[in-house]
């Protein structure tokens, strides 16, 4: 495991404002006098346009809209194919910091809460495939069904990372990360490879929870991080 503080990050994030404008093209129709017609004088005809005149304008996205746009782009790059693995976590952290989705203070808060980066795997299994493989071996017992529900929640978060800025998925991610802390610490005989996968899933949930605007403002994320730290 590697602490998050060892990752190189970009010190300043650059926000991009997208501007959209439209230009109306005027089409002027003129009448050509017939050759055999005698002109009694020159008259100027007003130019006509196809449609109403629309002034060119710029629309600037709000900071929140820009942030949501960056999260959607990140989700498309990292999660849309369903192949995200523990090897992708360092690149994801750098992207989140570079795009300004996670600030220095948020990364420091994660580090203080015991955030760990799993060791890279030569043949990484995607987190979605890991979840499916664990669910296949579960029974109908109450403990197994609770684990099944937690894994379902984790899968829901991974499949909806483009909407992680909202309350529903970020709160689910925060809850799952705390539950995974309990699971990892409770099984002292867990194989090392399995532990790396569970830790990678937990770290991904922590990152997802940190991206939610509602978590940042409500302080609920801080409660989950504090709980995770006590359980570590």
WOZIMO-V121514 format. One record per residue. RES is the residue in one letter. OMEGA is omega in radians with two decimals (none if undefined). Layout:
RES;OMEGA / RES;OMEGA
This chain:
X;3.12 / X;3.09 / X;-3.11 / X;-3.10 / X;-3.13 / X;-3.11 / X;3.02 / X;3.11 / X;3.09 / X;-3.00 / X;-3.08 / X;3.09 / X;-3.10 / X;3.11 / X;-3.07 / X;3.10 / X;3.13 / X;3.14 / X;3.12 / X;3.10 / X;3.10 / X;3.14 / X;3.13 / X;3.12 / X;-3.13 / X;3.07 / X;-3.10 / X;3.14 / X;3.11 / X;3.13 / X;3.11 / X;-3.13 / X;3.10 / X;-3.07 / X;-3.07 / X;-3.14 / X;3.13 / X;3.14 / X;3.13 / X;3.14 / X;-3.13 / X;3.08 / X;3.14 / X;3.13 / X;-3.14 / X;3.09 / X;3.12 / X;-3.14 / X;3.05 / X;-3.12 / X;-3.13 / X;3.11 / X;-3.13 / X;3.14 / X;3.09 / X;-3.11 / X;3.11 / X;3.10 / X;-3.13 / X;3.11 / X;3.07 / X;3.10 / X;3.14 / X;3.12 / X;3.08 / X;-3.13 / X;3.11 / X;3.11 / X;3.12 / X;3.11 / X;3.10 / X;3.13 / X;3.10 / X;-3.12 / X;3.13 / X;-3.11 / X;-3.00 / X;-2.93 / X;-3.02 / X;-3.10 / X;3.14 / X;-3.05 / X;-3.10 / X;-3.11 / X;-3.13 / X;3.11 / X;-3.10 / X;-3.05 / X;3.11 / X;3.12 / X;3.12 / X;-3.14 / X;3.13 / X;3.13 / X;-3.12 / X;3.13 / X;-3.12 / X;-3.12 / X;3.14 / X;3.12 / X;3.03 / X;-3.12 / X;3.06 / X;-3.11 / X;3.11 / X;3.10 / X;3.09 / X;3.12 / X;3.08 / X;3.13 / X;3.14 / X;-3.13 / X;3.09 / X;3.11 / X;-3.13 / X;3.06 / X;-3.11 / X;3.07 / X;3.14 / X;-3.11 / X;-3.13 / X;3.12 / X;-3.03 / X;3.05 / X;3.12 / X;-3.13 / X;3.11 / X;3.09 / X;3.09 / X;3.12 / X;3.14 / X;-3.12 / X;3.13 / X;-3.14 / X;-3.12 / X;-3.09 / X;-3.10 / X;3.13 / X;3.11 / X;3.14 / X;-3.09 / X;3.11 / X;-3.13 / X;3.14 / X;3.07 / X;3.09 / X;3.12 / X;3.13 / X;3.12 / X;3.14 / X;3.04 / X;3.12 / X;3.12 / X;3.12 / X;3.11 / X;3.11 / X;-3.11 / X;-3.12 / X;-3.11 / X;-3.13 / X;3.10 / X;3.11 / X;-3.05 / X;3.12 / X;-3.13 / X;-3.04 / X;-2.98 / X;-3.03 / X;-3.14 / X;3.10 / X;3.07 / X;3.12 / X;3.14 / X;3.13 / X;-3.13 / X;-3.13 / X;3.09 / X;3.11 / X;3.12 / X;3.07 / X;3.11 / X;-3.11 / X;-3.09 / X;-3.10 / X;-3.08 / X;-3.08 / X;-3.11 / X;-3.14 / X;-3.12 / X;3.09 / X;-3.06 / X;-3.12 / X;3.09 / X;-3.12 / X;3.11 / X;3.13 / X;3.11 / X;3.13 / X;3.10 / X;3.09 / X;3.10 / X;-3.13 / X;3.11 / X;3.10 / X;3.10 / X;3.10 / X;3.14 / X;3.13 / X;-3.12 / X;-3.11 / X;-3.06 / X;3.11 / X;-3.10 / X;3.12 / X;-3.09 / X;-3.06 / X;-3.04 / X;-3.11 / X;-3.14 / X;3.12 / X;3.13 / X;3.14 / X;3.13 / X;3.13 / X;3.10 / X;3.10 / X;3.13 / X;-3.12 / X;3.14 / X;-3.09 / X;-3.10 / X;none
